[in-house]
Amino acid sequence: MTFSGVNYVAIVIAAIVAWLAGAGWYVALGRTWMAALGWTPERAQAARSEPGAYRPAVIAQRRDLRRALLAWLRDDDDAHQQQLCQARLAPLVD
């Protein structure tokens, strides 16, 4: 399925593969990382149960969705943007 030259199925598959790779990475190295930070499993559990512990992740997700929406909206306006750039650069080239 393509639209405007973008294969959205490939994007979804790439996102899933990236998520799985990240999950595998943290499963394999998570305990080593916690030990390097000096955290115990009890401290990690206490940090997870604090109010607002997931707020940074929610904010980051909303920000990423907003950026994706803006990029998609700007993509429809590429031809117009190219015309504006050419009009602004024309006096400099002449």
N, C-alpha and C positions, 0 to 999 in steps of 0.2 A: 504494500500500500504506500504510494508516494503522493505527495501534494507539494507543489512548488519546488519540486526537485529534492524533497526531504523524505527519506524512508523512515516513517515513524515506527514501524515494526522493529527495524534495526536499532533504533534509539531505545525502545523499551527493552529489547533483549540485552543491549549493552548495559543498561542501567541495572538489570537483574544480575548479570554476570559480575558487575562491579560490586554490587551489594554482597553477593555470595563470596567474592574474593576478600572483601573487607571483613566479613563475618568469620571466615576461615582464619584470616590473619590474627584477629583478636582472640579467637578461641585458642589458637596455637601459642600465642605469645602474651596473653592477658595476665597470667600469673607472674610471669617474669617481669612484666611492666609494673605490676602492683608491688612486687618485691623491691624493684629498683626505686620506687617512690617511697618505700617504707610503710606502705599501707597493709593492714591486715584485712581479712575477709569481714571481720566484725566492723571495722571502720568504714569499709565500702558499703556495707548494709546500712549503717547508721546514716551515711551521706545520702543514700538513695531514699531513705524514709523522711528526710527533712522536707519541710514545706517549700515548694518551688524548686525542687531538685531537677525537675525535667523542663523547667522554664527556658533555659538556654537552648535546648534542643528544639522546642516548639518555636521559639523566635527564629532560629536558623532555618527551620523548615518553611515558615511563612515567608522569610526573606528570599529563599531560593525559589519558591513558587511565584513570588512577585517578580523576580528577575526573569524567570522563564516566560511569564506572561508578557512582560514588557519587550523581551527579545522577539517574541512571536508577533506582537503588534508592530514593532519596528520593521520587521521583515517585509510586511505588506507595503511599506512606504519606501522601499529601497530605490525604486525608479525615480521617485520624486526627490529623494536625497541626492542621487547622482546628478540630476539636473541642477539642483541648487549648487552643488560643489563646482560643477563645470561653469556655471554662471559667475560664481565668485572668483574662480581661477582665471577666467578668460582675460580680464584686464591685466593680470600679472604676466601672462604669456605673450601678449601682443607687444 
